[in-house]
Amino acid sequence: MSASLALRTLSAPPPTLDAASLRADFPIFARNPGLVFLDTAASAQKPRVVIDGVAEFYRTDYANVHRGVYALSERSTRRFDAARETVAGFLNADDPSEVVFVRGATEAINLVAQTWGVAVLQPGDEVLSRRWSTTPTSSRGRCCATGWASRSRSHRSAQTIASISPHWPRR
């Protein structure tokens, strides 16, 4: 690429986001046109391409990843590794091995508590957690806090549970 072309590309205004066409990618909005979905930590809505891709994978390539020595498992492993490379590129990770897939937010938080927390927490440090006792997922919320609590005890640091109002900040 020539330097002048690169400069023109970099100085171009960012593309505008067309919310209507973005919503059209998500089948849930066709049946629920007024839906405003903010519960993405627990259950993010999926675009059609993801739903179709997962369904196709289950129909044609589903097998253990990184465990089998048969063709179906090897094909699943290649697809899994290709997905990791795509995500690594999107996140600008130095290496695809830096990308760790987990089942959800709770598992991710506990993984951070049990790994990063072990390496970083020092005696006297404090971890601030939010109490989730008013939500339907309160047992999972306590599970997240529990991961930090066990880390805090083993490193003689403190865990503080903050009571944050669901109406904060008030306007």
C-alpha positions, 0 to 999 in steps of 0.5 A: 500500500502506498503511503498516500493511500494509507494516509487517505484511509486513516484520515477518512471519517469513521463509518456511521452505525446503522442501528436498524440494519444492526437490529435486523441481524438479530432474529429476536428483534423481529418477534420483539421489535421494541425490545431493549436487552441489557442483560448481556452479562448473563445471556447475550442475544445472538445474531443470525450468523452465530445461530446459523453457524452453531446449528451448522456445527452441531449438524456437521462437525460436532466432536471433542476438540483437542482430544480425538485422533479421528477426522471429525475431531480434527475438523472440530479442532481446526474450526475451534482454533480458527475461531480463537485466531479470529477473536485474538485478531479482533482483540489485538492479542499478541498470540491466540493462546492468550484467548481463553474461552469460558462458559460465562461471566461467572466462570471468567470472574472466578478464573481471574480470581484464581489466577491473576488474584493469586499472582497479584493480591498482597496482604492488606489489599482489598477487593471490592465486590458488588452484592447481587442479592436482589437479582434472580441470579443471586446464587451465581453472584455470590459464587463470583464473590466467593472466588474473590473471598477465597483468594482474599483469605489465602492472601490475607487481603480483604474483600469488601461487599458493596451495597450498590443500589440498582437505582444508582446513579439517581437522575 
